[in-house]
Amino acid sequence: MVRPPTGRLAVANRVIREAAVSFDVAAVVRRHARRGIEAVDRVLEAVEQHHLAGHPRRVPPLPEWIVRLEQEGGLSVPAHILELTNTVRLHGALMDWQRELLDAALPGRAQLARADDEDDAHRRWLDVA
């Protein structure tokens, strides 16, 4: 009969199992977030096509756009977006919402962007000097 590990080995095994579960949960959260972000991206494309086709801008979000966000993206559309009556404002609100979803999916994203901006500024400074 095999005895379960004890002492430090038991603690190490528990930590490894907890880390594996945490990693699996994080992967599911990232996949769900990615679905939502991609759905918002597809609706943004549809709104842009709506504008390019010369359709009226003074319309609320079209039902097919809402369905795409809810069903394809697994999202619950915020009330302030559903209440919009202008596709230009809708586009801006969708961009803001997508940024929020991206920030939630990758919490360190803002710091990464700042670091990239600082690196770009440093490179421009070196080019001038």
LINMOQUI-V802361 format. One record per residue. N is the residue number from 1. RES is the residue in one letter. PSI is psi in degrees with one decimal (NA if undefined). OMEGA is omega in radians with two decimals (999 if undefined). D_LAST is the distance of its C-alpha to the last C-alpha in Angstrom with 2 decimals. Layout:
n: <N	N>
res: <RES	RES>
psi: <PSI	PSI>
omega: <OMEGA	OMEGA>
d_last: <D_LAST	D_LAST>
//
This chain:
n: <1	2	3	4	5	6	7	8	9	10	11	12	13	14	15	16	17	18	19	20	21	22	23	24	25	26	27	28	29	30	31	32	33	34	35	36	37	38	39	40	41	42	43	44	45	46	47	48	49	50	51	52	53	54	55	56	57	58	59	60	61	62	63	64	65	66	67	68	69	70	71	72	73	74	75	76	77	78	79	80	81	82	83	84	85	86	87	88	89	90	91	92	93	94	95	96	97	98	99	100	101	102	103	104	105	106	107	108	109	110	111	112	113	114	115	116	117	118	119	120	121	122	123	124	125	126	127	128	129>
res: <M	V	R	P	P	T	G	R	L	A	V	A	N	R	V	I	R	E	A	A	V	S	F	D	V	A	A	V	V	R	R	H	A	R	R	G	I	E	A	V	D	R	V	L	E	A	V	E	Q	H	H	L	A	G	H	P	R	R	V	P	P	L	P	E	W	I	V	R	L	E	Q	E	G	G	L	S	V	P	A	H	I	L	E	L	T	N	T	V	R	L	H	G	A	L	M	D	W	Q	R	E	L	L	D	A	A	L	P	G	R	A	Q	L	A	R	A	D	D	E	D	D	A	H	R	R	W	L	D	V	A>
psi: <135.9	127.2	142.8	151.0	151.3	168.3	-136.7	-35.9	-40.3	-42.7	-44.8	-42.3	-42.7	-43.7	-42.0	-44.6	-42.9	-39.4	-40.4	-42.5	-43.9	-41.8	-43.3	-42.8	-44.0	-38.3	-41.0	-43.6	-43.4	-41.3	-43.0	-43.8	-42.6	-40.1	-45.1	-44.3	-42.4	-36.9	-43.2	-40.6	-42.4	-37.1	-38.0	-43.5	-42.6	-39.6	-42.2	-41.8	-37.3	-44.9	-45.7	-30.2	-4.8	18.3	157.7	143.3	-22.2	65.8	150.3	172.5	130.2	146.0	-38.2	-28.2	-42.1	-44.1	-42.6	-44.0	-43.5	-46.4	-48.9	-37.7	-13.1	29.6	154.3	112.3	126.5	145.8	-39.2	-26.5	-42.0	-27.4	-8.3	145.9	19.6	126.2	-23.0	-44.9	-35.4	-44.5	-47.3	-42.3	-38.1	-38.6	-44.3	-44.1	-41.6	-39.1	-41.8	-42.3	-41.2	-43.2	-37.3	-37.3	-31.3	84.3	-30.8	8.9	-41.6	-41.1	-37.4	-43.7	-42.4	-42.1	-40.8	-42.3	-42.7	-40.5	-42.6	-42.1	-40.9	-42.8	-40.1	-39.8	-41.5	-34.3	-32.5	-38.9	NA>
omega: <-3.13	3.12	3.09	-3.13	3.11	3.07	-3.08	3.14	3.11	3.11	3.13	3.11	3.14	3.14	3.12	3.13	3.13	3.12	3.13	3.11	3.13	3.11	3.12	3.12	3.14	3.12	3.11	3.13	3.13	3.12	3.13	3.12	-3.14	3.09	-3.14	-3.14	3.12	3.11	3.09	3.13	3.12	3.10	3.06	3.09	3.14	3.10	3.11	3.09	3.08	3.12	-3.11	3.13	3.10	3.10	-3.13	3.12	-3.09	3.08	3.07	3.08	-3.11	-3.11	-3.12	3.08	3.13	3.13	-3.13	3.14	-3.07	-3.03	-3.12	-3.08	-3.10	-3.06	2.96	-3.02	3.14	-3.10	-3.09	3.08	3.14	-3.08	-3.12	3.14	-3.09	-3.06	3.08	3.08	3.09	3.14	3.13	3.14	3.10	3.10	3.12	-3.13	3.13	3.08	3.10	3.12	3.10	3.13	3.12	-3.11	-3.12	-3.02	-3.12	-3.05	-3.11	3.12	3.09	3.14	3.12	3.12	3.10	3.12	3.13	3.11	3.11	3.13	3.13	3.13	3.10	3.12	3.12	3.13	-3.13	-3.05	999>
d_last: <73.22	69.46	68.56	65.43	62.69	62.84	60.63	57.00	57.48	58.83	55.89	53.43	55.34	55.28	51.53	50.95	53.29	51.64	48.17	49.50	51.08	47.94	45.89	48.53	48.52	44.72	44.93	47.58	45.57	42.50	44.77	46.33	43.00	41.77	45.00	44.43	40.80	41.85	44.78	42.62	40.33	43.44	44.68	41.35	41.72	45.30	44.36	41.76	44.46	46.84	44.52	43.89	47.66	48.16	50.26	50.78	48.12	50.67	52.06	51.95	50.52	52.74	55.08	53.69	50.20	51.67	53.72	50.69	48.81	51.90	53.41	50.58	48.05	50.55	49.12	50.90	49.49	48.71	51.09	48.40	47.44	51.10	51.70	49.08	50.61	47.61	45.73	42.42	42.67	43.93	40.82	38.62	40.93	40.90	37.10	37.20	40.01	38.26	35.22	37.75	39.40	36.15	35.29	38.85	38.71	35.44	35.21	31.75	30.27	28.62	26.82	25.70	24.32	22.48	21.01	19.93	18.34	16.43	15.33	14.29	12.30	10.53	9.91	8.70	6.16	5.14	5.65	3.80	0.00>
//
